[in-house]
Amino acid sequence: MSTEHRLRVPARFCGPPTSANGGYVAGLVAAAMNRDVIVRLVGPPPLDTDITLRADAEGQWKLFNDHSPVIEVRDGGPDLQVPEGCDYVTALNASINAPTDFIHPCPGCFVCGPARAVGEGLRLTAGAVPDRDIVATPWVPAAEFALGDGKIAPEIIAAGLDCPGYMALRSGGASWLLGEYSLHIDRRVHPGEACVITGWELSRRGRVATVGTALYDEAGLLCAVARGTWIQPRSA
């Protein structure tokens, strides 16, 4: 592979107001390296700024903002046991009935922010599926996110699988930060498909929790999975 990649995250694809959505930038890194990787966020990935993916002097791949690393990269995938998903109507009802009686920790997030206009953000809200230990949300990907082959870009899929993992923690509006993320895509979905994204908690120890997420296409077939480690700040 190339020894250096220049990446840039447009401001539209933010998580917090001044930094990139973690899933989105992880998807960019994985696509640039053309393999499954585990990314560890060590700093806020900037917006509208040229950032460089390259190996450091010790040979470890990192994403640099100027000379400061914001992401460390190692080989690996999600390695998940995926629970059974649900159909689109069940996911839609789960999303509609998701709690809203809290202050959203990141209202402008490209993926889950309720302050984003319809069509400008994904506006994904995963709610609990009755009698299941999963959350779910429907997703109909927009045509603007497709690449030349007619399928949704991997960084958009990676972004879509990010925030439903936070919602699987079912912690209301508590602040959690994505610390580590990995993604595996079997098949990229098409624009206009009635897709479903599910999330579930894998483990929790103190302020650190691990979650899994999965994307299903319109036929109910599993297309992609992700694993995220979330960290609750001490001040939260």
Number of C-alpha atoms within 10 A of each C-alpha: 7 8 9 14 14 12 18 16 20 14 17 17 25 25 25 18 16 13 19 25 28 28 29 24 26 28 25 20 24 22 15 16 19 10 15 19 22 23 30 21 22 15 16 17 25 21 19 16 14 14 22 18 24 18 16 12 7 6 8 11 21 23 29 23 18 11 9 12 20 20 25 19 24 14 13 14 19 18 13 14 9 14 15 10 23 19 18 22 13 18 26 20 18 22 20 15 14 19 15 11 8 9 10 17 14 18 17 21 25 29 28 25 22 18 15 17 12 9 10 12 19 22 22 22 27 32 25 25 22 11 6 12 12 25 29 34 30 25 24 16 22 14 13 10 17 18 12 8 8 13 16 21 20 25 19 21 24 28 24 26 28 30 26 27 31 29 26 24 22 17 10 15 15 15 17 20 15 22 20 22 27 28 30 22 19 9 16 17 25 22 17 12 15 19 25 27 29 30 33 26 21 16 12 14 8 7 12 16 21 23 24 31 30 29 29 25 21 17 11 15 13 20 17 22 27 26 27 29 22 22 19 16 12 8 5 8
